[in-house]
Amino acid sequence: MSDVSSTTAASGQAAPATTHQQHPIGIYVKVWILLFVLSTFSYLVDYFHFESYLRWGLIITLMLLKAGLIVAIFMHMAWERMALVCAILVPPIALLVLVGMMASEAGHTFLTRLLFFH
């Protein structure tokens, strides 16, 4: 590292500043508009009085789409290395899988108790 700094100092050139990636503002505006549209759809689900699993399925799907856009673009995950993306996304996904397994086992336990104890 000292060889590089002495070379640039000896040649009279300024050392390059830390460079970082500059993203075009257009992508942020497009994502912001898409988030607005997805939020509008989310409100329309209530406005049109969808009920039961359709309602909750649409709300959760729209919520996950919005969260994914926010994480990918505004938190710059779309431009990160795969190791960092995996380090951030794998633990919550693993927790969701474990919660799903726990819910499945809870249903099985409940049905078993109904069958044998009532």
C-alpha positions in Angstrom: 0.0 0.0 0.0 2.9 2.4 0.8 4.4 1.7 -2.7 1.2 2.9 -4.3 0.9 6.1 -2.3 4.6 6.9 -2.8 4.3 6.3 -6.5 1.4 8.7 -6.8 3.1 11.2 -4.6 6.3 11.0 -6.6 4.5 11.5 -9.9 2.7 14.5 -8.7 -0.7 13.0 -9.3 -3.4 13.2 -6.7 -4.5 9.9 -5.2 -7.9 8.9 -6.5 -10.8 9.6 -4.2 -12.9 6.8 -2.9 -15.2 5.9 -5.8 -18.7 4.7 -5.3 -21.4 3.8 -7.7 -23.9 6.5 -8.6 -27.3 5.2 -9.5 -29.5 7.2 -11.9 -32.4 9.0 -10.3 -34.8 7.7 -12.9 -34.8 4.2 -11.3 -35.8 5.7 -7.9 -38.6 7.6 -9.4 -39.9 4.6 -11.3 -39.8 2.4 -8.2 -41.5 5.2 -6.2 -44.3 5.3 -8.7 -44.5 1.5 -8.7 -44.8 1.5 -4.9 -47.5 4.1 -5.2 -49.4 1.9 -7.7 -49.0 -1.2 -5.5 -50.2 0.7 -2.4 -53.3 1.9 -4.5 -54.0 -1.8 -5.3 -53.7 -2.6 -1.6 -56.3 0.0 -0.7 -58.5 -1.1 -3.6 -58.6 -4.6 -2.0 -60.5 -3.0 1.0 -62.5 -0.7 -1.2 -64.0 -3.5 -3.3 -64.6 -5.6 -0.1 -62.7 -8.7 -1.0 -63.1 -11.2 1.7 -61.5 -14.3 3.3 -58.4 -15.8 1.8 -58.5 -13.8 -1.4 -58.3 -10.6 0.6 -55.4 -11.8 2.8 -53.6 -13.3 -0.1 -53.8 -10.1 -2.1 -52.7 -8.0 0.8 -49.8 -10.2 1.7 -48.7 -10.5 -1.9 -48.8 -6.7 -2.4 -47.0 -6.2 0.9 -44.2 -8.6 -0.1 -43.8 -7.0 -3.5 -43.5 -3.5 -1.9 -41.0 -4.8 0.7 -39.0 -6.5 -2.0 -38.8 -3.4 -4.1 -37.7 -1.3 -1.1 -35.0 -3.8 -0.1 -33.7 -4.3 -3.6 -33.6 -0.6 -4.7 -33.7 1.7 -1.8 -31.4 -0.5 0.4 -29.2 -1.1 -2.6 -29.4 -4.9 -2.3 -29.8 -5.3 -6.1 -26.2 -4.0 -6.5 -24.6 -5.9 -3.6 -22.5 -9.0 -3.7 -24.3 -12.3 -3.4 -22.6 -13.1 -0.1 -24.1 -10.0 1.5 -27.5 -10.6 0.0 -27.5 -14.2 1.4 -26.3 -13.0 4.8 -29.3 -10.6 5.0 -32.0 -12.6 3.4 -31.4 -16.3 4.4 -32.0 -15.9 8.2 -35.5 -14.3 7.8 -36.4 -17.0 5.2 -35.2 -19.7 7.5 -37.3 -18.3 10.3 -40.4 -18.2 8.1 -39.8 -21.9 7.1 -39.4 -22.8 10.8 -42.5 -20.9 11.8 -44.4 -22.7 9.0 -43.2 -26.0 10.3 -44.2 -25.0 13.8 -47.7 -24.0 12.6 -48.1 -27.3 10.8 -47.0 -29.3 13.9 -49.4 -27.2 16.0 -52.3 -28.1 13.8 -51.3 -31.8 14.0 -51.1 -31.6 17.8 -54.4 -29.9 18.0 -56.2 -32.5 15.9 -54.5 -35.3 17.8 -55.7 -33.9 21.1 -59.2 -33.5 19.7 -59.2 -37.1 18.5 -57.8 -38.8 21.7 -58.9 -36.5 24.5 -62.5 -35.6 23.7 
